[in-house]
Amino acid sequence: MASESVKVVVRCRPMNQRERELNCQPVVTVDSARGQCFLQNPGAADEPPKQFTFDGAYYVDHFTEQIYNEIAYPLVEGVTEGYNGTIFAYGQTGSGKSFTMQGLPDPPSQRGIIPRAFEHVFESVQCAENTKFLVRASYLEIYNEDVRDLLGADTKQKLELKEHPEKGVYVKGLSMHTVHNVAQCERVMEAGWKNRSVGYTLMNKDSSRSHSIFTISIEIYAVDERGKDHLRAGKLNLVDLAGSERQSKTGATGERLKEATKINLSLSALGNVISALVDGRCKHIPYRDSKLTRLLQDSLGGNTKTLMVACLSPADNNYDETLSTLRYANRAKSIKNKPRINEDPKDALLREYQEEIKKLKAILAQQMGPSNLSALLSSQVPLNPVQSEEKLAPPSALQSDTEAEKQLIREEYEERLARLRADYEAEQESRARLEKDITAMRNSYDVKVSTLEENLRKETGGRPARSTSCTPGSVLVTPHGSPARQLPQLPASCPRL
């Protein structure tokens, strides 16, 4: 299984009003072309600035739109193909994490990563052919080390973390909400945002007092050119971490101080997990030290494509916190994840066999030539052709070595092809069971759709649902579109939500 590193970018915000009133000087500079960030120690002006290199570096004049298109776009695209993805912002309180993740509705270039991801997902849904999607959303927060459902009937209820052999760590009782378009996604997020724990500090008047995770889950049902059904599932975690903070700067007391203590402890646990993953000698990864690290377990060293956005303040009075964030981010980029498409194991095995056959054919074609390979595979020539001695010219040493090498390749090909044939024969024996499982899955989806339609009829007072027509690329969910561009409609015979 191929591994890939966690992607890490840094973003430096402009000076805020408080820093300007304190006459702070900028100590952060950025070379965006090289992805480098430089930090000058204000107490040692003669020393060269500390230098860090990341997958991307963005300064005060860069918009969130550029960050998304250059870094986040490939990750979200992978989620629509069946991978897991996680994007999270890290930094001290007031460094611009929530701005990066949520953004502003106007100007459009400063809309955050989360609303852009919504649009991206539903645009991919609209463009897909012979594919149907089921998109659901959930929203939780970790407040004082308690997990709470921001979309549940009781947002103060504490939920438990559980672990499953296949789906990993999950939140028991977390509500999932089916969404049909971008507008519904945004309404779900806004409803949860209103229930988040925020509070005033000297560093930030609307400081996040909890870590929040908005998750988009996608189930993908596709039919290939042979008419075979395939199921995949992707999951996108959009994480807005609370900021690390110092009591001397935030002026936190009482409940705010308790919140800050819990926030710093969980971020410290996250740092310990990152350090343990980077240290190849460490045999134990302390995921269980906090609820945050348990929920991010698959995103750090597991089956997920992960992007970290480290947010910085440019002011000299935040030098220590900025240096800590840069070191934190620099360690994180060394983490290796092993993302894979979440699909039926039989589909994964079949694709692996097909890829192996392609590789073997390519090796033989390179050694023997395409025409000889075609004859070999069609059994028009034997693997070891026998020719009479009078037709053979005396071979040179080079020809003998070449023939011996070809013979080894042929033998390796035959051996591996025999193993593949045996595997295929064993697979055929379970074909009937596979078809039965697919039929059961279809029936299950039909029940889900029927239930949702019945609920919709009840909510609308029994008014008939809008009739629609089915076209290539029709989907279970309604993608986002403007009045000038609407989703093709589905007929009554098509399953719809």
C-alpha positions in Angstrom: 0.0 0.0 0.0 1.5 3.3 -1.1 2.1 5.9 1.6 2.0 9.7 1.4 3.1 12.5 3.7 0.7 14.8 5.5 0.4 18.0 3.5 1.2 21.1 5.6 0.8 24.8 4.6 1.2 28.0 6.6 -0.9 31.2 6.5 0.1 34.5 8.1 -2.8 36.9 8.7 -2.5 40.8 8.7 -1.9 42.8 11.9 -5.1 43.1 13.9 -6.3 46.3 15.7 -5.0 45.1 19.1 -1.5 44.5 17.7 -1.4 47.9 15.9 -2.4 49.7 19.1 0.5 47.9 20.9 2.8 49.2 18.1 3.9 45.6 17.3 6.4 45.0 14.5 6.1 42.2 12.0 8.6 39.4 12.4 7.2 36.9 9.8 8.1 37.0 6.1 7.1 34.5 3.4 8.5 33.3 0.1 5.4 31.8 -1.5 7.2 30.6 -4.6 9.4 28.3 -2.6 6.9 27.5 0.2 9.2 29.0 2.8 8.5 31.0 6.0 11.0 33.1 7.9 10.8 34.1 11.5 13.0 36.9 13.0 13.7 36.8 16.7 12.9 40.4 17.9 15.3 40.0 20.8 18.2 39.0 18.6 18.1 41.2 15.5 21.7 40.3 14.5 20.8 36.6 14.2 19.6 35.3 10.8 15.8 34.4 10.8 14.7 30.9 11.4 13.6 29.2 8.1 10.9 26.6 7.6 9.8 24.9 4.3 6.3 23.6 3.7 4.0 22.4 0.9 2.7 26.0 0.7 3.2 29.4 2.3 0.7 32.2 2.2 1.1 35.8 3.4 -1.4 38.6 4.2 -2.1 39.3 0.5 -3.2 35.8 -0.3 -6.9 34.8 -0.4 -8.5 31.5 0.8 -9.5 30.8 -2.8 -5.9 30.3 -3.8 -5.1 28.1 -0.8 -8.1 25.9 -1.6 -7.3 25.6 -5.4 -3.7 24.8 -4.9 -3.7 22.5 -1.8 -7.2 21.5 -0.7 -8.8 20.8 -4.1 -7.0 17.5 -4.8 -7.8 16.2 -1.3 -11.6 16.9 -1.7 -11.5 15.4 -5.2 -10.1 12.2 -3.7 -13.0 12.1 -1.2 -15.5 12.0 -4.1 -13.6 9.0 -5.5 -13.8 7.0 -2.2 -10.9 8.2 -0.1 -11.0 9.6 3.4 -9.8 13.2 3.8 -9.1 15.6 6.7 -8.4 19.3 6.7 -7.6 21.0 10.0 -6.4 24.4 11.0 -3.9 24.8 13.9 -2.4 27.9 15.7 -2.6 30.1 18.7 -5.9 31.8 19.6 -6.8 34.7 17.3 -4.4 33.5 14.5 -7.1 33.1 11.9 -8.1 29.4 12.1 -11.9 29.9 12.0 -11.5 32.6 9.3 -9.6 30.1 7.1 -12.1 27.3 7.7 -15.3 29.4 7.6 -14.3 32.6 5.9 -16.5 35.5 4.8 -19.4 35.4 2.3 -18.2 38.6 0.7 -15.8 39.0 -1.1 -16.2 35.6 -2.7 -12.4 35.1 -2.8 -12.4 35.0 1.1 -15.0 32.3 1.5 -13.6 29.6 3.7 -12.4 26.1 3.0 -15.6 24.5 4.4 -18.1 26.2 2.1 -15.8 25.7 -0.9 -15.6 22.0 0.0 -19.5 21.9 -0.1 -19.6 23.3 -3.6 -16.8 21.0 -4.8 -18.6 17.9 -3.5 -21.9 18.7 -5.2 -20.3 19.8 -8.4 -18.6 16.3 -8.6 -21.9 14.7 -7.9 -23.5 16.6 -10.8 -20.7 15.6 -13.3 -20.6 11.9 -12.4 -22.1 9.5 -15.0 -23.7 6.1 -14.2 -23.3 6.9 -10.5 -25.6 7.7 -7.6 -24.6 9.4 -4.3 -25.9 9.5 -0.8 -24.4 12.5 1.1 -24.8 13.0 4.8 -23.4 15.5 7.3 -22.6 15.4 11.0 -21.2 18.1 13.3 -19.7 17.6 16.8 -17.5 19.5 19.2 -15.1 18.5 22.0 -15.7 20.9 24.9 -13.8 20.4 28.2 -12.9 16.9 26.9 -16.7 16.0 26.4 -18.0 15.1 23.0 -21.3 16.8 22.1 -23.5 16.6 19.0 -24.1 20.2 17.7 -27.0 19.0 15.6 -28.6 16.7 18.2 -31.9 17.2 20.1 -29.9 17.8 23.2 -26.6 19.6 22.4 -25.4 19.4 26.0 -25.6 15.6 26.1 -22.2 13.9 26.4 -21.5 11.2 23.8 -19.2 8.2 24.1 -16.4 7.2 21.8 -16.4 3.6 20.5 -14.0 1.6 18.4 -15.0 -0.8 15.6 -12.6 -3.3 13.9 -13.6 -2.0 10.4 -14.7 1.6 10.7 -12.3 2.5 13.5 -13.1 5.1 16.2 -16.6 6.6 16.0 -19.1 8.6 18.2 -22.0 6.5 19.4 -25.3 8.2 18.9 -24.0 11.0 16.7 -26.8 12.2 14.4 -26.3 12.0 10.6 -28.3 14.4 8.3 -29.0 13.7 4.6 -28.1 16.7 2.5 -29.2 17.3 -1.1 -27.3 20.4 -2.1 -25.0 23.2 -0.9 -27.7 25.3 0.6 -28.8 22.4 2.9 -25.1 21.8 3.9 -24.7 25.4 4.8 -27.9 25.5 6.8 -26.8 22.4 8.7 -23.4 24.0 9.4 -25.0 27.3 10.6 -27.4 25.4 12.9 -24.4 23.6 14.5 -22.3 26.8 14.6 -24.9 28.5 16.7 -24.5 25.8 19.3 -20.7 25.9 19.5 -19.0 27.1 22.7 -17.4 30.5 22.2 -16.4 33.2 24.6 -14.6 36.5 25.0 -10.9 36.8 25.7 -8.5 39.7 25.4 -7.0 38.0 22.3 -10.3 37.3 20.5 -13.8 38.5 21.3 -15.4 35.3 19.7 -12.8 32.8 20.7 -13.6 29.1 20.0 -13.7 27.3 23.3 -13.9 23.9 21.8 -12.6 21.8 18.9 -15.2 21.2 16.2 -15.4 18.5 13.4 -17.8 18.8 10.5 -18.0 15.6 8.6 -19.4 14.9 5.1 -19.9 11.2 4.4 -20.4 10.1 0.8 -21.7 6.7 -0.3 -21.0 6.1 -4.0 -23.0 3.5 -6.1 -21.5 3.1 -9.6 -22.1 0.7 -12.5 -19.1 -0.1 -14.7 -19.1 -0.8 -18.5 -19.8 -4.5 -17.9 -22.9 -3.7 -15.9 -21.3 -4.6 -12.6 -22.2 -2.8 -9.4 -19.5 -1.1 -7.2 -19.8 0.5 -3.8 -17.4 3.0 -2.4 -17.5 5.4 0.6 -15.6 8.6 1.2 -15.4 10.8 4.3 -14.3 14.4 4.6 -13.5 15.8 8.1 -13.3 19.6 8.3 -11.7 20.4 11.7 -11.6 23.8 13.4 -9.3 23.5 16.4 -9.5 25.8 19.4 -6.3 27.9 19.7 -3.5 27.4 22.1 -3.3 30.3 24.6 -1.5 31.8 27.5 -3.5 33.1 30.5 -1.2 36.1 30.8 -2.3 37.3 27.3 -5.9 36.2 27.2 -6.8 37.3 30.7 -8.8 34.1 31.1 -10.2 33.5 34.6 -12.8 31.1 36.1 -14.6 29.1 33.5 -12.5 30.6 30.6 -9.3 29.5 32.4 -10.7 25.9 32.9 -11.6 25.8 29.1 -8.1 27.0 28.2 -6.5 24.4 30.4 -8.4 21.6 28.6 -7.7 23.1 25.2 -4.0 23.2 25.9 -3.9 19.7 27.3 -5.6 18.3 24.2 -3.3 20.2 21.8 -0.3 19.0 23.8 -1.6 15.4 23.4 -1.9 16.1 19.6 1.7 17.3 19.6 2.8 14.1 21.4 1.0 12.0 18.8 2.7 13.9 16.0 6.1 13.5 17.7 5.6 9.8 18.3 4.6 9.2 14.7 7.7 11.1 13.4 10.1 9.2 15.7 10.6 5.9 14.0 11.9 4.3 17.3 8.6 4.9 19.2 6.5 1.8 19.4 3.5 3.3 21.2 1.4 6.2 19.7 -0.6 7.9 22.6 -3.9 8.3 20.7 -5.9 7.6 23.8 -4.5 10.6 25.8 -7.4 12.8 24.6 -10.7 12.7 22.8 -9.3 14.9 20.0 -6.4 12.5 19.2 -8.7 9.5 19.2 -11.0 11.1 16.7 -8.1 12.1 14.5 -6.4 8.7 14.9 -7.1 7.7 11.3 -6.1 11.1 10.0 -2.6 10.9 11.5 -0.8 7.8 10.3 -3.9 6.0 9.1 -6.2 5.6 6.1 -6.7 9.3 5.3 -5.3 12.1 3.1 -4.6 14.9 5.5 -4.0 18.6 5.1 -2.9 20.9 8.0 -3.1 24.7 7.8 -0.9 26.3 10.3 -2.1 29.9 11.1 0.3 32.6 12.2 0.3 36.0 13.7 3.0 38.4 12.3 3.4 40.4 15.5 6.7 40.4 17.5 4.8 40.0 20.8 3.6 36.6 19.5 7.1 35.4 18.6 7.1 32.4 21.0 3.7 31.2 20.0 4.5 31.6 16.3 7.8 29.7 16.7 5.9 26.9 18.5 3.3 26.6 15.7 6.0 26.5 13.0 7.9 23.7 14.8 4.6 21.9 15.4 3.8 22.1 11.7 7.3 21.2 10.6 7.1 17.9 12.6 3.6 17.1 11.2 4.8 17.1 7.5 6.9 14.1 8.3 3.9 11.9 9.2 3.2 9.1 6.7 -0.4 8.1 6.0 -1.6 5.1 3.9 -4.8 6.3 2.2 -6.8 3.8 0.1 -10.2 3.7 -1.6 -12.9 2.4 0.8 -14.7 -0.2 -1.3 -15.9 -3.8 -1.3 -12.9 -6.1 -0.7 -13.8 -8.2 -3.7 -13.7 -5.1 -5.9 -10.3 -4.2 -4.5 -9.0 -7.7 -5.1 -10.3 -7.8 -8.7 -8.7 -4.4 -9.5 -5.4 -5.5 -8.0 -5.4 -8.6 -10.2 -6.2 -6.5 -13.3 -3.3 -4.1 -12.5 -1.0 -7.0 -12.0 -1.9 -8.5 -15.4 -1.3 -5.2 -17.1 2.2 -4.9 -15.5 3.1 -8.4 -16.6 1.9 -7.7 -20.2 3.9 -4.5 -20.3 7.1 -6.4 -19.2 6.6 -9.1 -21.8 5.8 -6.5 -24.5 9.0 -4.6 -23.8 11.1 -7.8 -23.9 9.4 -9.7 -26.8 7.6 -7.0 -28.9 3.9 -6.5 -29.1 3.3 -8.9 -32.0 5.1 -11.8 -30.3 3.3 -11.1 -27.1 -0.1 -11.2 -28.9 0.8 -14.6 -30.4 2.0 -15.9 -27.1 -1.2 -14.8 -25.2 -3.4 -16.3 -27.9 -1.5 -19.6 -27.8 -0.6 -19.3 -31.5 3.0 -20.0 -30.6 4.4 -22.3 -27.8 6.2 -20.8 -24.9 9.3 -22.8 -25.9 9.3 -23.0 -29.7 11.4 -25.9 -31.1 13.1 -25.2 -34.3 15.2 -27.6 -36.4 19.0 -27.3 -36.1 19.4 -26.5 -39.8 17.1 -23.4 -39.5 19.0 -22.1 -36.5 22.1 -19.9 -36.9 24.8 -20.4 -34.3 23.8 -18.1 -31.4 26.2 -15.5 -30.1 26.9 -15.2 -26.4 24.8 -12.0 -26.3 21.9 -13.8 -28.0 22.2 -16.7 -25.6 22.0 -14.3 -22.6 19.0 -12.5 -24.1 17.1 -15.8 -24.8 17.9 -17.0 -21.2 16.5 -13.7 -19.9 13.4 -14.0 -22.0 12.9 -17.6 -20.8 13.0 -16.5 -17.2 10.5 -13.8 -17.9 8.2 -16.3 -19.6 8.5 -18.7 -16.7 7.7 -16.0 -14.2 4.8 -14.9 -16.3 3.3 -18.4 -16.5 3.8 -19.0 -12.8 2.1 -15.7 -11.7 -0.7 -16.2 -14.4 -1.4 -19.7 -13.0 -1.8 -18.2 -9.5 -4.1 -15.5 -10.8 -6.2 -18.1 -12.7 -6.5 -20.1 -9.5 -7.6 -17.1 -7.6 -10.1 -16.3 -10.3 -11.5 -19.8 -10.1 -11.9 -19.5 -6.3 -13.6 -16.1 -6.8 -16.1 -17.6 -9.2 -17.3 -20.0 -6.4 -18.4 -17.0 -4.3 -19.9 -15.1 -7.3 -23.4 -16.3 -6.4 -23.0 -15.0 -2.8 -21.7 -11.7 -4.1 -24.8 -11.3 -6.3 -27.0 -12.1 -3.3 -25.2 -9.5 -1.2 -25.6 -6.9 -4.0 -29.3 -7.7 -4.2 -29.7 -7.3 -0.4 -27.8 -4.0 -0.6 -30.1 -2.7 -3.3 -33.2 -3.7 -1.3 -31.7 -1.9 1.7 -31.2 1.3 -0.3 -34.8 1.0 -1.7 -36.1 0.8 1.9 -34.1 3.9 2.9 -35.4 5.8 -0.1 -39.0 4.7 0.5 -38.8 5.8 4.1 -37.4 9.2 3.2 -40.1 9.7 0.6 -42.8 8.7 3.1 -41.4 11.2 5.6 -41.3 13.9 2.9 -44.9 13.2 2.0 -45.9 13.5 5.6 -44.0 16.8 6.1 -45.5 18.3 2.9 -49.0 17.3 3.9 -49.3 14.6 1.3 -48.5 16.8 -1.7 -47.1 14.7 -4.5 -43.3 14.9 -5.1 -42.1 16.7 -8.2 -41.8 14.3 -11.1 -38.4 14.2 -12.7 -36.6 12.6 -15.7 -33.5 10.4 -15.6 -30.4 11.3 -17.5 -26.8 10.1 -17.4 -25.2 11.4 -14.3 -28.4 11.4 -12.3 -27.8 11.2 -8.6 -29.6 10.5 -5.3 -28.8 14.0 -4.0 -29.6 17.3 -5.6 -26.3 19.2 -6.4 -25.9 22.8 -5.9 -26.7 25.0 -8.8 -27.8 28.5 -9.6 -31.3 29.3 -11.2 -29.5 29.3 -14.5 -28.2 25.8 -14.1 -30.4 23.1 -12.5 -29.7 19.4 -12.0 -31.3 17.1 -14.6 -34.5 15.6 -13.1 -35.2 11.9 -12.3 -38.3 9.9 -13.4 -40.6 8.3 -10.8 -39.0 5.0 -11.5 -35.6 6.2 -10.4 -34.7 5.9 -6.7 -34.6 9.4 -5.2 -34.4 11.0 -1.7 
